[in-house]
Amino acid sequence: MNVNRPFPATCAAILLVPALLTGCGSGSSPAEGAPAPATSTPRPALSITDPWVKAAGSGMTAAFGTLVNHTDRPITVVSATTPAARRIELHEVVATGGASKMRPKQGGFVVPARGAHRLTPGGDHIMLMDVTAPVEPGAEIAFTLRLSDGTTFAFTAVAKEFSGARESYDPGTRHG
């Protein structure tokens, strides 16, 4: 009696295929298959998420976003520059007498260790005064922030339309 046993032969073939395919690699040596040493660029101390600038035809405008500190120590932003304005200041908005007033932020923006500092309409922001050209929606505006330790952080913000947060200037400060 001849008994045909294809099942064991089929199982053996299925189990051998992955082993055979492994041998068909690129001919790399075992050292090449080892994980590569980390060569990525270290994360910067400071970054910004969702940076944007309020579109403006002339005069003044402001930049917003969320500053993120990736270190174990606070980071203080003490000033900013941009080719888009003749003067730039770090501002805060404070409530006085039932109204919101903008004024320069004494001491700059402190971004807590491993934390964030939001720059928002109606809150802390980067104020551009005497813009050099209209800031059209979609325009990319370059900024450089100077930190208290002397280092700088550069980023680009995209201009967009925004009609909220119409604060007035504190009459005791110099603007314009």
C-alpha positions in Angstrom: 0.0 0.0 0.0 1.5 3.3 -1.1 0.7 6.2 1.2 1.3 9.7 -0.2 2.5 12.1 2.5 2.7 15.6 0.9 1.9 17.4 4.2 5.3 16.9 5.9 7.2 17.8 2.8 5.1 21.0 2.3 5.7 22.0 5.9 9.4 21.5 5.6 9.5 23.6 2.4 7.5 26.4 4.0 9.8 26.5 7.0 13.0 26.5 4.9 11.9 29.4 2.6 12.6 32.2 5.1 15.9 30.7 6.1 17.0 30.5 2.4 15.8 34.0 1.7 17.8 35.4 4.6 20.9 34.0 2.9 20.1 36.0 -0.3 20.9 39.3 1.3 23.2 41.9 0.0 26.3 40.1 1.1 26.8 42.4 4.1 29.1 41.3 6.9 27.6 40.9 10.4 29.1 44.3 11.4 27.1 46.0 8.7 23.9 44.5 10.0 24.5 46.0 13.5 22.7 49.2 14.5 24.5 52.3 13.3 25.8 54.7 16.0 23.5 57.7 16.6 24.6 60.5 14.3 21.6 62.7 14.5 22.0 66.4 15.3 21.3 67.2 18.9 18.0 68.9 19.6 18.3 72.7 19.9 17.8 74.2 23.4 14.8 76.3 22.1 12.3 75.7 19.4 9.0 77.3 18.3 5.7 75.7 17.2 3.1 77.2 15.0 4.9 80.6 14.4 2.9 83.2 12.6 2.7 87.0 12.0 -0.4 89.1 11.7 -0.6 90.5 8.1 -0.4 94.3 8.0 -0.1 96.9 5.3 2.1 99.3 7.2 2.9 100.5 10.7 3.0 97.7 13.3 2.2 94.0 13.6 3.1 91.1 15.9 4.5 87.6 15.9 3.1 84.7 17.8 3.7 81.0 18.5 4.8 78.7 21.3 8.4 78.8 22.5 9.5 75.4 23.7 12.5 74.8 26.0 14.2 71.4 25.6 16.7 71.9 28.5 16.7 71.4 32.3 17.2 75.2 32.9 15.0 78.2 32.2 15.8 80.1 29.0 15.2 83.9 28.8 14.6 85.6 25.4 15.9 89.2 25.8 15.5 90.6 22.4 14.6 89.9 18.8 15.5 91.2 15.3 13.9 90.9 11.9 14.5 92.6 8.5 10.8 93.1 8.3 10.7 96.0 10.8 12.9 99.0 11.8 12.2 98.3 15.5 11.1 95.2 17.4 10.2 94.7 21.1 9.1 91.9 23.3 5.7 92.9 24.6 3.2 91.8 27.2 -0.5 92.8 27.6 -1.7 93.8 31.0 -5.2 94.7 32.2 -5.3 98.2 33.7 -8.5 100.0 34.5 -10.7 97.5 32.7 -8.7 97.8 29.4 -5.8 95.8 27.9 -2.6 97.7 27.4 0.6 96.6 25.6 3.9 97.4 27.0 7.5 96.2 26.7 8.1 93.0 28.8 10.6 93.8 31.5 13.2 91.0 31.7 12.1 89.4 28.4 10.2 86.1 28.0 11.2 83.3 30.4 10.7 79.8 29.0 10.6 77.4 31.9 12.9 74.3 32.0 11.3 71.5 29.9 8.3 73.9 29.4 6.7 76.3 27.0 5.9 80.0 26.8 3.0 81.0 24.6 3.1 84.1 22.4 -0.6 85.0 21.7 -2.8 87.8 20.6 -3.8 89.6 23.8 -0.8 88.2 25.6 3.0 88.1 25.3 4.1 88.7 21.7 7.0 90.0 19.5 6.0 93.5 18.4 7.2 94.7 15.0 7.2 98.5 14.7 7.6 100.5 11.5 7.5 97.5 9.2 9.7 98.0 6.2 7.2 96.7 3.6 3.6 95.4 3.7 3.4 92.0 5.5 1.1 90.1 3.1 -0.7 86.9 3.9 1.6 84.0 3.1 4.8 86.0 3.4 7.6 84.3 5.3 9.2 86.6 7.9 12.6 85.7 9.4 13.3 86.3 13.1 16.4 85.9 15.3 15.9 85.8 19.1 18.8 86.7 21.4 18.9 84.7 24.7 20.3 85.9 28.0 23.3 83.6 27.6 24.3 85.4 24.4 23.2 82.6 22.0 20.6 83.2 19.3 17.7 81.2 17.9 16.4 81.8 14.3 13.0 80.9 12.9 10.6 81.9 10.2 6.9 82.8 10.7 4.2 82.9 8.0 1.9 85.9 7.8 -1.8 85.4 8.0 -5.0 87.5 8.4 -6.2 88.1 11.9 -8.7 90.6 13.2 -8.8 90.0 17.0 -6.9 91.3 20.0 -7.1 95.1 19.3 -5.1 96.3 22.4 -4.2 100.0 22.8 -0.7 101.2 23.7 0.1 102.3 27.3 0.5 106.1 27.0 3.5 105.9 29.3 5.6 103.9 26.8 7.4 105.0 23.7 6.0 103.5 20.5 6.4 104.7 16.9 
